[in-house]
Amino acid sequence: MTGILTHPSMDIIEDRTNVDEAAEERLEETSRDGLRRIERGLAAQAIAAALESDSEPVALRHRGQVIWAQPLNTRRFVQAMAPHICFN
């Protein structure tokens, strides 16, 4: 059995068997399309949670057309997405 040194201030991990087994129980196989569906679903939920429903839509002009955008509360958006985002 070999140890893995992760950082000088951390302990040496002697046995990774339990870590690997626990991870395998929570993992499932997916595809890029599956990940994109998950991403779209999470983004839709976060946007719905962050919409400023009491604010008037804002007119955004793009290529001669007008897009009516509903303002978002960015703090609520970040809070809704935070549990699902990894910054590694």
Secondary structure in CASP SS format (residue, H / E / C, confidence):
PFRMAT SS
TARGET T0000
AUTHOR 0000-0000-0000
METHOD secondary structure of the structure
MODEL  1
M C 1.00
T C 1.00
G C 1.00
I E 1.00
L C 1.00
T C 1.00
H C 1.00
P C 1.00
S C 1.00
M C 1.00
D C 1.00
I C 1.00
I E 1.00
E C 1.00
D C 1.00
R C 1.00
T H 1.00
N H 1.00
V H 1.00
D H 1.00
E H 1.00
A H 1.00
A H 1.00
E H 1.00
E H 1.00
R H 1.00
L C 1.00
E C 1.00
E C 1.00
T C 1.00
S C 1.00
R H 1.00
D H 1.00
G H 1.00
L H 1.00
R H 1.00
R H 1.00
I H 1.00
E H 1.00
R H 1.00
G H 1.00
L H 1.00
A H 1.00
A H 1.00
Q H 1.00
A H 1.00
I H 1.00
A H 1.00
A H 1.00
A H 1.00
L E 1.00
E C 1.00
S C 1.00
D C 1.00
S C 1.00
E C 1.00
P C 1.00
V E 1.00
A E 1.00
L E 1.00
R E 1.00
H E 1.00
R C 1.00
G C 1.00
Q E 1.00
V E 1.00
I E 1.00
W E 1.00
A E 1.00
Q C 1.00
P C 1.00
L E 1.00
N C 1.00
T H 1.00
R H 1.00
R H 1.00
F H 1.00
V H 1.00
Q H 1.00
A H 1.00
M H 1.00
A H 1.00
P H 1.00
H H 1.00
I C 1.00
C C 1.00
F C 1.00
N C 1.00
END
